[in-house]
Amino acid sequence: MPALDQLASREAREDLDLLRDAAREAGAIAMRYFGNNPQVWMKGGTSPVSEADHAADAYLRETLLKERSGYGWLSEETADDHARLSARRTFVVDPIDGTRGFLDGLHSWCVSVAVVEDGRSLAGVLECPAKQETYWALPGEGAFLNGKRIHVRALGDTVDIGGPKPLVDRMPEAWQGRLRRMPYIPSLAYRLAMIANGKLDATFVKPSAHDWDIAAADLILSEAGGALLDRSGERPRYAGEVINHGALAAGSGELLDVLAGVIAGADEG
């Protein structure tokens, strides 16, 4: 009989293969609508969702649950069914993370898919078809972009930082002269992937991020040598009863410690 850790690793690898294949096809589905004026609706009066989101979500749900019928399902574009809470593992999905950017013709959007168990991501994939980039990670095995291992970058004299201006403005005075604000990136998952890939040093995340925005990217960033932390200095947990989060900080090393201190002292409003 294989050891339990070997069995878990094998299952995670099989899940990762399934996620990569499904995300690649979901990305291809979304690309059929990209730049072609898909029909758009507003959720809650402020958040856009398009027929591309619905098409990719339907494909992912059918494909993934067909292969893993015992897994739970949590997706931005599917009504939440708390029956998932009794499942050992759950798919956490955003069929298009960065819908606003997608609709505006920006390339930095992605299909975000993860498998979560006991609040932690066991496999994560970001498929970014407009940029021809695929990120993935497994716990303890590193993070990859198009098959090449990626790492956060070493801190330099200039710090490239993203996120809400009110939080960036709270950075200590000693850091303010080193900061270079980066242009807004509608996809939070892609912003975290940029840190993992060494294209960005850090970002703040405003309160209200949901599990589907960050579950896959969190694992990728962690395996690249960074971390995503909440106000208590802990990594978020996923697929529980509460699926949204307060302010978060992402980065690595000394810089992440400073960001974490900023959100610990900030109001959650």
Helices and strands as residue ranges (DSSP letters): H 4-33, E 40-43, E 47-50, H 51-67, E 72-75, G 82-86, E 89-97, H 99-103, E 110-117, E 120-128, G 129-131, E 133-137, E 143-145, E 148-150, E 159-162, H 165-168, H 173-176, E 179-181, H 188-196, E 202-205, H 211-223, E 227-229, E 248-251, H 253-264
